[in-house]
Amino acid sequence: MPTATLTGICPECETDLTVPPVVEGETFSCPECMLTLRVDAVRDGRLTLEMVEVQLRDWGQ
């Protein structure tokens, strides 16, 4: 029995992504550019992905 997968495209590097089932709001990293992506929507096996802005800590240096 095949495992269900979802597909999407990284908004940064345009890599085709195939991932196991995820839910809206879940995050994962693009294996190509390492950008953190958030799942905005899942429709008909296709993901709508958004880049997550990474906040770096200000260590006061």
mmCIF file of the N, C-alpha and C atoms, coordinates in Angstrom:
data_MODEL
# 
_entry.id   MODEL 
# 
loop_
_atom_site.group_PDB 
_atom_site.id 
_atom_site.type_symbol 
_atom_site.label_atom_id 
_atom_site.label_alt_id 
_atom_site.label_comp_id 
_atom_site.label_asym_id 
_atom_site.label_entity_id 
_atom_site.label_seq_id 
_atom_site.pdbx_PDB_ins_code 
_atom_site.Cartn_x 
_atom_site.Cartn_y 
_atom_site.Cartn_z 
_atom_site.occupancy 
_atom_site.B_iso_or_equiv 
_atom_site.pdbx_formal_charge 
_atom_site.auth_seq_id 
_atom_site.auth_comp_id 
_atom_site.auth_asym_id 
_atom_site.auth_atom_id 
_atom_site.pdbx_PDB_model_num 
ATOM 1   N N  . MET A 1 1  ? 0.848  -1.181 0.000  1.00 0.00 ? 1  MET A N  1 
ATOM 2   C CA . MET A 1 1  ? 0.000  0.000  0.000  1.00 0.00 ? 1  MET A CA 1 
ATOM 3   C C  . MET A 1 1  ? 0.896  1.247  0.000  1.00 0.00 ? 1  MET A C  1 
ATOM 4   N N  . PRO A 1 2  ? 0.743  2.142  -0.970 1.00 0.00 ? 2  PRO A N  1 
ATOM 5   C CA . PRO A 1 2  ? 1.600  3.327  -1.028 1.00 0.00 ? 2  PRO A CA 1 
ATOM 6   C C  . PRO A 1 2  ? 1.291  4.306  0.100  1.00 0.00 ? 2  PRO A C  1 
ATOM 7   N N  . THR A 1 3  ? 2.328  5.002  0.530  1.00 0.00 ? 3  THR A N  1 
ATOM 8   C CA . THR A 1 3  ? 2.177  6.000  1.575  1.00 0.00 ? 3  THR A CA 1 
ATOM 9   C C  . THR A 1 3  ? 1.714  7.311  0.953  1.00 0.00 ? 3  THR A C  1 
ATOM 10  N N  . ALA A 1 4  ? 0.742  7.962  1.569  1.00 0.00 ? 4  ALA A N  1 
ATOM 11  C CA . ALA A 1 4  ? 0.243  9.241  1.062  1.00 0.00 ? 4  ALA A CA 1 
ATOM 12  C C  . ALA A 1 4  ? 1.319  10.305 1.247  1.00 0.00 ? 4  ALA A C  1 
ATOM 13  N N  . THR A 1 5  ? 1.538  11.089 0.209  1.00 0.00 ? 5  THR A N  1 
ATOM 14  C CA . THR A 1 5  ? 2.484  12.199 0.290  1.00 0.00 ? 5  THR A CA 1 
ATOM 15  C C  . THR A 1 5  ? 1.829  13.448 -0.267 1.00 0.00 ? 5  THR A C  1 
ATOM 16  N N  . LEU A 1 6  ? 2.389  14.577 0.096  1.00 0.00 ? 6  LEU A N  1 
ATOM 17  C CA . LEU A 1 6  ? 1.932  15.875 -0.384 1.00 0.00 ? 6  LEU A CA 1 
ATOM 18  C C  . LEU A 1 6  ? 3.056  16.517 -1.173 1.00 0.00 ? 6  LEU A C  1 
ATOM 19  N N  . THR A 1 7  ? 2.713  17.394 -2.091 1.00 0.00 ? 7  THR A N  1 
ATOM 20  C CA . THR A 1 7  ? 3.722  18.063 -2.898 1.00 0.00 ? 7  THR A CA 1 
ATOM 21  C C  . THR A 1 7  ? 3.569  19.564 -2.795 1.00 0.00 ? 7  THR A C  1 
ATOM 22  N N  . GLY A 1 8  ? 4.677  20.258 -3.023 1.00 0.00 ? 8  GLY A N  1 
ATOM 23  C CA . GLY A 1 8  ? 4.681  21.705 -3.011 1.00 0.00 ? 8  GLY A CA 1 
ATOM 24  C C  . GLY A 1 8  ? 5.967  22.205 -3.622 1.00 0.00 ? 8  GLY A C  1 
ATOM 25  N N  . ILE A 1 9  ? 6.097  23.521 -3.704 1.00 0.00 ? 9  ILE A N  1 
ATOM 26  C CA . ILE A 1 9  ? 7.286  24.146 -4.279 1.00 0.00 ? 9  ILE A CA 1 
ATOM 27  C C  . ILE A 1 9  ? 7.829  25.149 -3.275 1.00 0.00 ? 9  ILE A C  1 
ATOM 28  N N  . CYS A 1 10 ? 9.136  25.087 -3.017 1.00 0.00 ? 10 CYS A N  1 
ATOM 29  C CA . CYS A 1 10 ? 9.773  26.040 -2.121 1.00 0.00 ? 10 CYS A CA 1 
ATOM 30  C C  . CYS A 1 10 ? 9.658  27.436 -2.741 1.00 0.00 ? 10 CYS A C  1 
ATOM 31  N N  . PRO A 1 11 ? 9.143  28.416 -2.004 1.00 0.00 ? 11 PRO A N  1 
ATOM 32  C CA . PRO A 1 11 ? 8.997  29.761 -2.553 1.00 0.00 ? 11 PRO A CA 1 
ATOM 33  C C  . PRO A 1 11 ? 10.330 30.484 -2.752 1.00 0.00 ? 11 PRO A C  1 
ATOM 34  N N  . GLU A 1 12 ? 11.395 29.983 -2.167 1.00 0.00 ? 12 GLU A N  1 
ATOM 35  C CA . GLU A 1 12 ? 12.705 30.625 -2.291 1.00 0.00 ? 12 GLU A CA 1 
ATOM 36  C C  . GLU A 1 12 ? 13.506 30.064 -3.462 1.00 0.00 ? 12 GLU A C  1 
ATOM 37  N N  . CYS A 1 13 ? 13.720 28.745 -3.475 1.00 0.00 ? 13 CYS A N  1 
ATOM 38  C CA . CYS A 1 13 ? 14.595 28.137 -4.492 1.00 0.00 ? 13 CYS A CA 1 
ATOM 39  C C  . CYS A 1 13 ? 13.822 27.374 -5.571 1.00 0.00 ? 13 CYS A C  1 
ATOM 40  N N  . GLU A 1 14 ? 12.491 27.308 -5.424 1.00 0.00 ? 14 GLU A N  1 
ATOM 41  C CA . GLU A 1 14 ? 11.603 26.661 -6.390 1.00 0.00 ? 14 GLU A CA 1 
ATOM 42  C C  . GLU A 1 14 ? 11.854 25.159 -6.563 1.00 0.00 ? 14 GLU A C  1 
ATOM 43  N N  . THR A 1 15 ? 12.404 24.521 -5.532 1.00 0.00 ? 15 THR A N  1 
ATOM 44  C CA . THR A 1 15 ? 12.594 23.078 -5.536 1.00 0.00 ? 15 THR A CA 1 
ATOM 45  C C  . THR A 1 15 ? 11.245 22.393 -5.364 1.00 0.00 ? 15 THR A C  1 
ATOM 46  N N  . ASP A 1 16 ? 10.999 21.346 -6.149 1.00 0.00 ? 16 ASP A N  1 
ATOM 47  C CA . ASP A 1 16 ? 9.795  20.532 -5.967 1.00 0.00 ? 16 ASP A CA 1 
ATOM 48  C C  . ASP A 1 16 ? 9.965  19.702 -4.697 1.00 0.00 ? 16 ASP A C  1 
ATOM 49  N N  . LEU A 1 17 ? 8.996  19.784 -3.808 1.00 0.00 ? 17 LEU A N  1 
ATOM 50  C CA . LEU A 1 17 ? 9.065  19.086 -2.529 1.00 0.00 ? 17 LEU A CA 1 
ATOM 51  C C  . LEU A 1 17 ? 7.997  18.009 -2.465 1.00 0.00 ? 17 LEU A C  1 
ATOM 52  N N  . THR A 1 18 ? 8.348  16.874 -1.898 1.00 0.00 ? 18 THR A N  1 
ATOM 53  C CA . THR A 1 18 ? 7.401  15.800 -1.606 1.00 0.00 ? 18 THR A CA 1 
ATOM 54  C C  . THR A 1 18 ? 7.597  15.451 -0.142 1.00 0.00 ? 18 THR A C  1 
ATOM 55  N N  . VAL A 1 19 ? 6.530  15.600 0.635  1.00 0.00 ? 19 VAL A N  1 
ATOM 56  C CA . VAL A 1 19 ? 6.625  15.387 2.081  1.00 0.00 ? 19 VAL A CA 1 
ATOM 57  C C  . VAL A 1 19 ? 5.516  14.451 2.551  1.00 0.00 ? 19 VAL A C  1 
ATOM 58  N N  . PRO A 1 20 ? 5.732  13.800 3.692  1.00 0.00 ? 20 PRO A N  1 
ATOM 59  C CA . PRO A 1 20 ? 4.651  12.988 4.271  1.00 0.00 ? 20 PRO A CA 1 
ATOM 60  C C  . PRO A 1 20 ? 3.515  13.916 4.712  1.00 0.00 ? 20 PRO A C  1 
ATOM 61  N N  . PRO A 1 21 ? 2.359  13.377 5.024  1.00 0.00 ? 21 PRO A N  1 
ATOM 62  C CA . PRO A 1 21 ? 1.222  14.212 5.420  1.00 0.00 ? 21 PRO A CA 1 
ATOM 63  C C  . PRO A 1 21 ? 1.583  15.189 6.544  1.00 0.00 ? 21 PRO A C  1 
ATOM 64  N N  . VAL A 1 22 ? 1.203  16.446 6.341  1.00 0.00 ? 22 VAL A N  1 
ATOM 65  C CA . VAL A 1 22 ? 1.415  17.512 7.317  1.00 0.00 ? 22 VAL A CA 1 
ATOM 66  C C  . VAL A 1 22 ? 0.102  18.274 7.469  1.00 0.00 ? 22 VAL A C  1 
ATOM 67  N N  . VAL A 1 23 ? 0.031  19.116 8.483  1.00 0.00 ? 23 VAL A N  1 
ATOM 68  C CA . VAL A 1 23 ? -1.171 19.924 8.720  1.00 0.00 ? 23 VAL A CA 1 
ATOM 69  C C  . VAL A 1 23 ? -0.827 21.401 8.610  1.00 0.00 ? 23 VAL A C  1 
ATOM 70  N N  . GLU A 1 24 ? -1.845 22.219 8.421  1.00 0.00 ? 24 GLU A N  1 
ATOM 71  C CA . GLU A 1 24 ? -1.638 23.664 8.348  1.00 0.00 ? 24 GLU A CA 1 
ATOM 72  C C  . GLU A 1 24 ? -0.957 24.157 9.617  1.00 0.00 ? 24 GLU A C  1 
ATOM 73  N N  . GLY A 1 25 ? 0.021  25.043 9.438  1.00 0.00 ? 25 GLY A N  1 
ATOM 74  C CA . GLY A 1 25 ? 0.750  25.599 10.567 1.00 0.00 ? 25 GLY A CA 1 
ATOM 75  C C  . GLY A 1 25 ? 2.029  24.854 10.889 1.00 0.00 ? 25 GLY A C  1 
ATOM 76  N N  . GLU A 1 26 ? 2.178  23.642 10.376 1.00 0.00 ? 26 GLU A N  1 
ATOM 77  C CA . GLU A 1 26 ? 3.391  22.856 10.627 1.00 0.00 ? 26 GLU A CA 1 
ATOM 78  C C  . GLU A 1 26 ? 4.559  23.465 9.855  1.00 0.00 ? 26 GLU A C  1 
ATOM 79  N N  . THR A 1 27 ? 5.765  23.322 10.393 1.00 0.00 ? 27 THR A N  1 
ATOM 80  C CA . THR A 1 27 ? 6.952  23.849 9.719  1.00 0.00 ? 27 THR A CA 1 
ATOM 81  C C  . THR A 1 27 ? 7.936  22.725 9.418  1.00 0.00 ? 27 THR A C  1 
ATOM 82  N N  . PHE A 1 28 ? 8.732  22.944 8.372  1.00 0.00 ? 28 PHE A N  1 
ATOM 83  C CA . PHE A 1 28 ? 9.815  22.029 8.021  1.00 0.00 ? 28 PHE A CA 1 
ATOM 84  C C  . PHE A 1 28 ? 10.827 22.806 7.196  1.00 0.00 ? 28 PHE A C  1 
ATOM 85  N N  . SER A 1 29 ? 11.989 22.219 6.978  1.00 0.00 ? 29 SER A N  1 
ATOM 86  C CA . SER A 1 29 ? 13.057 22.884 6.228  1.00 0.00 ? 29 SER A CA 1 
ATOM 87  C C  . SER A 1 29 ? 13.128 22.343 4.810  1.00 0.00 ? 29 SER A C  1 
ATOM 88  N N  . CYS A 1 30 ? 13.384 23.244 3.869  1.00 0.00 ? 30 CYS A N  1 
ATOM 89  C CA . CYS A 1 30 ? 13.619 22.842 2.491  1.00 0.00 ? 30 CYS A CA 1 
ATOM 90  C C  . CYS A 1 30 ? 14.963 22.114 2.450  1.00 0.00 ? 30 CYS A C  1 
ATOM 91  N N  . PRO A 1 31 ? 15.028 20.920 1.871  1.00 0.00 ? 31 PRO A N  1 
ATOM 92  C CA . PRO A 1 31 ? 16.300 20.183 1.849  1.00 0.00 ? 31 PRO A CA 1 
ATOM 93  C C  . PRO A 1 31 ? 17.345 20.819 0.932  1.00 0.00 ? 31 PRO A C  1 
ATOM 94  N N  . GLU A 1 32 ? 16.922 21.682 0.028  1.00 0.00 ? 32 GLU A N  1 
ATOM 95  C CA . GLU A 1 32 ? 17.848 22.304 -0.920 1.00 0.00 ? 32 GLU A CA 1 
ATOM 96  C C  . GLU A 1 32 ? 18.465 23.593 -0.360 1.00 0.00 ? 32 GLU A C  1 
ATOM 97  N N  . CYS A 1 33 ? 17.620 24.542 0.067  1.00 0.00 ? 33 CYS A N  1 
ATOM 98  C CA . CYS A 1 33 ? 18.131 25.849 0.520  1.00 0.00 ? 33 CYS A CA 1 
ATOM 99  C C  . CYS A 1 33 ? 18.116 26.002 2.037  1.00 0.00 ? 33 CYS A C  1 
ATOM 100 N N  . MET A 1 34 ? 17.556 25.011 2.754  1.00 0.00 ? 34 MET A N  1 
ATOM 101 C CA . MET A 1 34 ? 17.503 24.982 4.222  1.00 0.00 ? 34 MET A CA 1 
ATOM 102 C C  . MET A 1 34 ? 16.606 26.068 4.818  1.00 0.00 ? 34 MET A C  1 
ATOM 103 N N  . LEU A 1 35 ? 15.788 26.710 4.019  1.00 0.00 ? 35 LEU A N  1 
ATOM 104 C CA . LEU A 1 35 ? 14.857 27.718 4.508  1.00 0.00 ? 35 LEU A CA 1 
ATOM 105 C C  . LEU A 1 35 ? 13.748 27.036 5.307  1.00 0.00 ? 35 LEU A C  1 
ATOM 106 N N  . THR A 1 36 ? 13.319 27.648 6.396  1.00 0.00 ? 36 THR A N  1 
ATOM 107 C CA . THR A 1 36 ? 12.206 27.119 7.170  1.00 0.00 ? 36 THR A CA 1 
ATOM 108 C C  . THR A 1 36 ? 10.908 27.548 6.498  1.00 0.00 ? 36 THR A C  1 
ATOM 109 N N  . LEU A 1 37 ? 10.042 26.572 6.250  1.00 0.00 ? 37 LEU A N  1 
ATOM 110 C CA . LEU A 1 37 ? 8.774  26.813 5.564  1.00 0.00 ? 37 LEU A CA 1 
ATOM 111 C C  . LEU A 1 37 ? 7.615  26.455 6.475  1.00 0.00 ? 37 LEU A C  1 
ATOM 112 N N  . ARG A 1 38 ? 6.536  27.230 6.375  1.00 0.00 ? 38 ARG A N  1 
ATOM 113 C CA . ARG A 1 38 ? 5.313  26.952 7.131  1.00 0.00 ? 38 ARG A CA 1 
ATOM 114 C C  . ARG A 1 38 ? 4.226  26.556 6.130  1.00 0.00 ? 38 ARG A C  1 
ATOM 115 N N  . VAL A 1 39 ? 3.449  25.549 6.491  1.00 0.00 ? 39 VAL A N  1 
ATOM 116 C CA . VAL A 1 39 ? 2.340  25.107 5.642  1.00 0.00 ? 39 VAL A CA 1 
ATOM 117 C C  . VAL A 1 39 ? 1.164  26.064 5.873  1.00 0.00 ? 39 VAL A C  1 
ATOM 118 N N  . ASP A 1 40 ? 0.809  26.824 4.815  1.00 0.00 ? 40 ASP A N  1 
ATOM 119 C CA . ASP A 1 40 ? -0.335 27.737 4.898  1.00 0.00 ? 40 ASP A CA 1 
ATOM 120 C C  . ASP A 1 40 ? -1.645 27.021 4.612  1.00 0.00 ? 40 ASP A C  1 
ATOM 121 N N  . ALA A 1 41 ? -1.607 26.096 3.644  1.00 0.00 ? 41 ALA A N  1 
ATOM 122 C CA . ALA A 1 41 ? -2.828 25.378 3.266  1.00 0.00 ? 41 ALA A CA 1 
ATOM 123 C C  . ALA A 1 41 ? -2.455 24.044 2.630  1.00 0.00 ? 41 ALA A C  1 
ATOM 124 N N  . VAL A 1 42 ? -3.397 23.100 2.754  1.00 0.00 ? 42 VAL A N  1 
ATOM 125 C CA . VAL A 1 42 ? -3.260 21.798 2.096  1.00 0.00 ? 42 VAL A CA 1 
ATOM 126 C C  . VAL A 1 42 ? -4.553 21.582 1.322  1.00 0.00 ? 42 VAL A C  1 
ATOM 127 N N  . ARG A 1 43 ? -4.430 21.528 -0.013 1.00 0.00 ? 43 ARG A N  1 
ATOM 128 C CA . ARG A 1 43 ? -5.620 21.337 -0.848 1.00 0.00 ? 43 ARG A CA 1 
ATOM 129 C C  . ARG A 1 43 ? -5.306 20.341 -1.951 1.00 0.00 ? 43 ARG A C  1 
ATOM 130 N N  . ASP A 1 44 ? -6.098 19.300 -2.039 1.00 0.00 ? 44 ASP A N  1 
ATOM 131 C CA . ASP A 1 44 ? -5.969 18.294 -3.104 1.00 0.00 ? 44 ASP A CA 1 
ATOM 132 C C  . ASP A 1 44 ? -4.552 17.752 -3.234 1.00 0.00 ? 44 ASP A C  1 
ATOM 133 N N  . GLY A 1 45 ? -3.887 17.523 -2.112 1.00 0.00 ? 45 GLY A N  1 
ATOM 134 C CA . GLY A 1 45 ? -2.540 16.956 -2.132 1.00 0.00 ? 45 GLY A CA 1 
ATOM 135 C C  . GLY A 1 45 ? -1.440 17.961 -2.440 1.00 0.00 ? 45 GLY A C  1 
ATOM 136 N N  . ARG A 1 46 ? -1.784 19.244 -2.573 1.00 0.00 ? 46 ARG A N  1 
ATOM 137 C CA . ARG A 1 46 ? -0.796 20.294 -2.856 1.00 0.00 ? 46 ARG A CA 1 
ATOM 138 C C  . ARG A 1 46 ? -0.664 21.204 -1.641 1.00 0.00 ? 46 ARG A C  1 
ATOM 139 N N  . LEU A 1 47 ? 0.574  21.579 -1.354 1.00 0.00 ? 47 LEU A N  1 
ATOM 140 C CA . LEU A 1 47 ? 0.855  22.470 -0.232 1.00 0.00 ? 47 LEU A CA 1 
ATOM 141 C C  . LEU A 1 47 ? 1.022  23.899 -0.707 1.00 0.00 ? 47 LEU A C  1 
ATOM 142 N N  . THR A 1 48 ? 0.493  24.826 0.062  1.00 0.00 ? 48 THR A N  1 
ATOM 143 C CA . THR A 1 48 ? 0.800  26.241 -0.107 1.00 0.00 ? 48 THR A CA 1 
ATOM 144 C C  . THR A 1 48 ? 1.767  26.574 1.009  1.00 0.00 ? 48 THR A C  1 
ATOM 145 N N  . LEU A 1 49 ? 2.988  26.993 0.637  1.00 0.00 ? 49 LEU A N  1 
ATOM 146 C CA . LEU A 1 49 ? 4.054  27.196 1.614  1.00 0.00 ? 49 LEU A CA 1 
ATOM 147 C C  . LEU A 1 49 ? 4.430  28.669 1.727  1.00 0.00 ? 49 LEU A C  1 
ATOM 148 N N  . GLU A 1 50 ? 4.843  29.055 2.923  1.00 0.00 ? 50 GLU A N  1 
ATOM 149 C CA . GLU A 1 50 ? 5.272  30.426 3.208  1.00 0.00 ? 50 GLU A CA 1 
ATOM 150 C C  . GLU A 1 50 ? 6.624  30.367 3.912  1.00 0.00 ? 50 GLU A C  1 
ATOM 151 N N  . MET A 1 51 ? 7.500  31.308 3.561  1.00 0.00 ? 51 MET A N  1 
ATOM 152 C CA . MET A 1 51 ? 8.797  31.398 4.237  1.00 0.00 ? 51 MET A CA 1 
ATOM 153 C C  . MET A 1 51 ? 8.573  31.880 5.668  1.00 0.00 ? 51 MET A C  1 
ATOM 154 N N  . VAL A 1 52 ? 9.313  31.306 6.601  1.00 0.00 ? 52 VAL A N  1 
ATOM 155 C CA . VAL A 1 52 ? 9.250  31.741 7.989  1.00 0.00 ? 52 VAL A CA 1 
ATOM 156 C C  . VAL A 1 52 ? 10.427 32.675 8.221  1.00 0.00 ? 52 VAL A C  1 
ATOM 157 N N  . GLU A 1 53 ? 10.136 33.874 8.685  1.00 0.00 ? 53 GLU A N  1 
ATOM 158 C CA . GLU A 1 53 ? 11.202 34.829 8.970  1.00 0.00 ? 53 GLU A CA 1 
ATOM 159 C C  . GLU A 1 53 ? 11.913 34.404 10.241 1.00 0.00 ? 53 GLU A C  1 
ATOM 160 N N  . VAL A 1 54 ? 13.209 34.219 10.127 1.00 0.00 ? 54 VAL A N  1 
ATOM 161 C CA . VAL A 1 54 ? 13.995 33.767 11.273 1.00 0.00 ? 54 VAL A CA 1 
ATOM 162 C C  . VAL A 1 54 ? 14.494 34.993 12.028 1.00 0.00 ? 54 VAL A C  1 
ATOM 163 N N  . GLN A 1 55 ? 14.181 35.044 13.295 1.00 0.00 ? 55 GLN A N  1 
ATOM 164 C CA . GLN A 1 55 ? 14.622 36.143 14.146 1.00 0.00 ? 55 GLN A CA 1 
ATOM 165 C C  . GLN A 1 55 ? 15.912 35.723 14.844 1.00 0.00 ? 55 GLN A C  1 
ATOM 166 N N  . LEU A 1 56 ? 16.984 36.428 14.582 1.00 0.00 ? 56 LEU A N  1 
ATOM 167 C CA . LEU A 1 56 ? 18.244 36.132 15.248 1.00 0.00 ? 56 LEU A CA 1 
ATOM 168 C C  . LEU A 1 56 ? 18.312 36.902 16.560 1.00 0.00 ? 56 LEU A C  1 
ATOM 169 N N  . ARG A 1 57 ? 18.927 36.293 17.539 1.00 0.00 ? 57 ARG A N  1 
ATOM 170 C CA . ARG A 1 57 ? 19.045 36.951 18.841 1.00 0.00 ? 57 ARG A CA 1 
ATOM 171 C C  . ARG A 1 57 ? 20.072 38.059 18.775 1.00 0.00 ? 57 ARG A C  1 
ATOM 172 N N  . ASP A 1 58 ? 19.767 39.140 19.434 1.00 0.00 ? 58 ASP A N  1 
ATOM 173 C CA . ASP A 1 58 ? 20.705 40.255 19.551 1.00 0.00 ? 58 ASP A CA 1 
ATOM 174 C C  . ASP A 1 58 ? 21.427 40.065 20.887 1.00 0.00 ? 58 ASP A C  1 
ATOM 175 N N  . TRP A 1 59 ? 22.686 39.689 20.800 1.00 0.00 ? 59 TRP A N  1 
ATOM 176 C CA . TRP A 1 59 ? 23.462 39.431 22.008 1.00 0.00 ? 59 TRP A CA 1 
ATOM 177 C C  . TRP A 1 59 ? 24.111 40.694 22.550 1.00 0.00 ? 59 TRP A C  1 
ATOM 178 N N  . GLY A 1 60 ? 23.806 41.855 21.961 1.00 0.00 ? 60 GLY A N  1 
ATOM 179 C CA . GLY A 1 60 ? 24.331 43.113 22.474 1.00 0.00 ? 60 GLY A CA 1 
ATOM 180 C C  . GLY A 1 60 ? 25.803 43.315 22.179 1.00 0.00 ? 60 GLY A C  1 
ATOM 181 N N  . GLN A 1 61 ? 26.299 42.709 21.131 1.00 0.00 ? 61 GLN A N  1 
ATOM 182 C CA . GLN A 1 61 ? 27.718 42.835 20.816 1.00 0.00 ? 61 GLN A CA 1 
ATOM 183 C C  . GLN A 1 61 ? 27.930 43.801 19.686 1.00 0.00 ? 61 GLN A C  1 
# 
